Amino acid sequence: MGQPFNSEKFRNSLVNYLNHLGYHNPTTSQQPLWQAVCLAIQDQLPKTSPKKAFASRHVNYLSMEFLLGRLTLNNLQNLGWTESIRNKLQEYDVQLVDLLECEHDPALGNGGLGRLAACFLDSMASIEQPATGYGLNYQYGLFRQSFTQGQQTESADDWDRDHYPWFCQSPIPAVEVGFGGQVHSKNGILQWIPDFQVIGKAHDIAIIGYRNHHQQPLRLWHASHPHPFNLKAFNLGHYANAESNAIEAEKITKVLYPNDNHAAGKRLRLMQQYFQCTCAITDIIYHHRQAGRPLAELPKYEVIQLNDTHPAIAIVELLRQLVDLYQWEWADAWQLTQQLFAYTNHTLMPEALECWDLHLFKRLLPRHYQLIEQIDAWFSATLKNHPDKQHYKTSNALLIKGHGKIRMANLSVIGSYAVNGVAKLHSRLVTEELFPEYAKLWPTKFTNVTNGITPRRWLLMCNPKLAELLNDTIGEQWQHDLSYLQSLENHLDNASFLQDYQDVKQSNKNNLAALIAQTTGIEINPEAMLDVQIKRLHEYKRQHLKLLHILALYQQLKTHPDPNLPPRVFLFAAKAAPGYDLAKNIIYAINQVAAVINHDPAVNQQLQIVFMPDYRVSLAEKIIPAADLSEQISTVGKEASGTGNMKLALNGALTVGTQDGANIEILDHVGAEHIFIFGQTVESARQLWQNEYHPEQILANNPQLQDILTLLKDGTFAQGNKQAFKPLVESLTTAGDPYLVLADFASYLDIQNKIDVRYQHPTTWFRSAAINTARCGIFSSDRAIRDYQQRIWLSDAQRIKG
Ligand SMILES: *Cc1c(COP(=O)(O)O)cnc(C)c1O
């Protein structure tokens, strides 16, 4: 049920806001109109949600990233006000669709991890799991991407946070956060005297539940300095330095680090992490005490969920506040801490596991360093009578590793009562490969919660035509419980339903084709199979394997034209981290190959390649409903879960994928006939790596592969420049092909041939597509949140009762 909408009140607020912005009628320029509309909608939201008696603890979701995407239509839809606002605006001759394009995506995240946090907020509000999201209010989100002569260029993402209309007043007191300095001992009591302090101010965004009159905050912190202008310094004649502290403080929340699955180890990043954690912990304790509850009861009412290790210092900060500010005994404080935290692991890849340099850490957070040494000592003490004591002392279980590094994943496991991976395979590997020692010590600590996506954004909002077809076919219940999609199974033999399903896909493709023409100038064939790989650019995600497939087809068509090969459009969208040279070289290679193939009449009736720039949530929303084939081809064991795979399958793209992450669970649910699985298994890949994998042997035995690599080396796609793709070619050859691209190549070509055959039978293809929609209800983030409730968030007593 939607919330009541007051049309008269809306009109009055709208006019007021426009006047305030200096405009005098609603048909003015779109950008201020969009702002005024959002502010006028916000005026009608209740300031607080009705308090209800909840079964589970309040969740504090700590994440350095929230990749929200546009909120305007999402909020309207969740409120049930879309039609009212659309009609109201039409009175002024304004189209809602046009207005929505004014919103620049809030892109406070890199990719899957940040988007997961955003989906979880939507689900927690929608199923009324009380929660607060805690993050940072970056001035610049993830960089914007464009291409210059095929190369990625980055520019700053100024999303104009100071005028973003979905922020609302936050009554939260500011927080002081210290850095550096010394720890002094005074009468046996330790006292941390920081070198400098910054102020954290809360900026809230209301997360609105789906048609349930419920909302709860995403609290983003902004750093500034208590004395923005140092008068003393100014009077002493240090004009230039008078503002320096303010500048230092503002730096902390200036920009999101643009690395996905890669830890850079920079001081400023550590400052961001500590700043966020201190603000969040202070706020959590403040609200708990405001409610008149004793600190000792914190774990009875609250849980703190760590989205990866980025906010792991929160564990040490809570310990510090209990010991230093509230004078708790260390052991009591540590026991309470361990009852409060739960940790979600997102990766096994060594370069992504954060380790902080001990000296850097000690200089910035000297008191926290002491506490980490005490945690380390506590861990050693727990092993005192353990038969494998010697093993643990030299193993990966150590909190502080040789060479003076603090391992944040180890801190997270030791400091939490629950640890989860994000798909079944990944959770198994967390215990078998990453933390075997901890899993043996604390077997019940580890669990799995497979990721999910919110069906509000990723179906109802982005694919209105499919949503309408579903409503007409099975009713609207699926909007509240996605498992209802199962009832589509009853319609799979209904030819008119399947035709409608196919028509929806075609219509979405036509819309995307128009957008592609507008943004890239390329006229795609909207009848062709739309084959998409959209995700961050990373070696392990293997966009270069896709490129090898394209080159194989190119070569085949050049030497043996084959009019029966069904036409395909290969669509890429991906950002590479600015410092990741190989990833950037792969982007360049794809763009260069595209430029040649798209202009070659011998092949361009059957092969077209589009690389859409600036991949982001609002672009994903336009690509996903149109896709036929979803490329999920990561090296086995490397993609923890993936969520792009779920969005695409739900919207009726068939998956071609490895047995990795949640692909395996998609396979289990849709059935082997309706997905295309290829490549090594985790076990066979492990064998290859252990027995020294030899890509050069694969190459020696495969003339087709040799020819393809020659194309990349002989300048064909780079105006004769033979060095253009050197990093890419080297990674596949001299660097030993660490991600098994060549090992999976033959199997990949083989499955792609089967896909071509299948696509030539539209009725079978679209029946499979509809089956994907029917069977992917399990991948709703509502289900994921219920799993967190059952497996992690409920207290023991609640779990037993439930
Ligand atoms: C869903 C999503 C991702 C994650 O995609 P994967 O294929 O799971 O890596 C990244 N970026 C955006 C914008 C997304 O919407």
Ligand as a Chemical Component Dictionary entry (heavy atoms), coordinates in Angstrom:
data_LIG
# 
_chem_comp.id                   LIG 
_chem_comp.type                 NON-POLYMER 
_chem_comp.pdbx_formal_charge   0 
_chem_comp.three_letter_code    LIG 
# 
loop_
_chem_comp_atom.comp_id 
_chem_comp_atom.atom_id 
_chem_comp_atom.alt_atom_id 
_chem_comp_atom.type_symbol 
_chem_comp_atom.charge 
_chem_comp_atom.model_Cartn_x 
_chem_comp_atom.model_Cartn_y 
_chem_comp_atom.model_Cartn_z 
_chem_comp_atom.pdbx_ordinal 
LIG C1 C1 C 0 25.638 -4.838 -10.139 1  
LIG C2 C2 C 0 26.690 -3.853 -10.439 2  
LIG C3 C3 C 0 28.033 -4.222 -10.311 3  
LIG C4 C4 C 0 28.473 -5.610 -9.940  4  
LIG O1 O1 O 0 28.560 -6.395 -11.098 5  
LIG P1 P1 P 0 29.324 -7.794 -11.140 6  
LIG O2 O2 O 0 29.045 -8.309 -12.504 7  
LIG O3 O3 O 0 28.702 -8.646 -10.074 8  
LIG O4 O4 O 0 30.754 -7.521 -10.890 9  
LIG C5 C5 C 0 28.987 -3.260 -10.608 10 
LIG N1 N1 N 0 28.653 -2.019 -10.993 11 
LIG C6 C6 C 0 27.365 -1.651 -11.133 12 
LIG C7 C7 C 0 27.060 -0.268 -11.600 13 
LIG C8 C8 C 0 26.342 -2.542 -10.869 14 
LIG O5 O5 O 0 25.066 -2.163 -10.995 15 
# 
loop_
_chem_comp_bond.comp_id 
_chem_comp_bond.atom_id_1 
_chem_comp_bond.atom_id_2 
_chem_comp_bond.value_order 
_chem_comp_bond.pdbx_ordinal 
LIG C1 C2 SING 1  
LIG C2 C3 SING 2  
LIG C2 C8 DOUB 3  
LIG C3 C4 SING 4  
LIG C3 C5 DOUB 5  
LIG C4 O1 SING 6  
LIG O1 P1 SING 7  
LIG P1 O2 DOUB 8  
LIG P1 O3 SING 9  
LIG P1 O4 SING 10 
LIG C5 N1 SING 11 
LIG N1 C6 DOUB 12 
LIG C6 C7 SING 13 
LIG C6 C8 SING 14 
LIG C8 O5 SING 15 
# 
